[in-house]
Amino acid sequence: MMVKNAAALQRFETEFVRGEPADFGRNLAIVEALAQEAETLGVFRRQDPLEGIETIVRVARAVNRV
């Protein structure tokens, strides 16, 4: 399905979010489920928590120099 009126959709989404109160428990359950799925898929599977830290540090240094 293609959205023909993006502004109307944006207004609808904004009003919908305003009408729904935040549910911390539900949001936490969603985050935990997503983390579990990522672990099941092997996204978060690292034996060594510092694995790849050199690359991260090198990128951070390059970004901070700019």
PyMOL commands that set and color helices and strands:
alter all, ss='L'
color gray80, all
select helices_A, chain A and resi 6-19+24-41+53-65
alter helices_A, ss='H'
color red, helices_A
deselect
rebuild
show_as cartoon
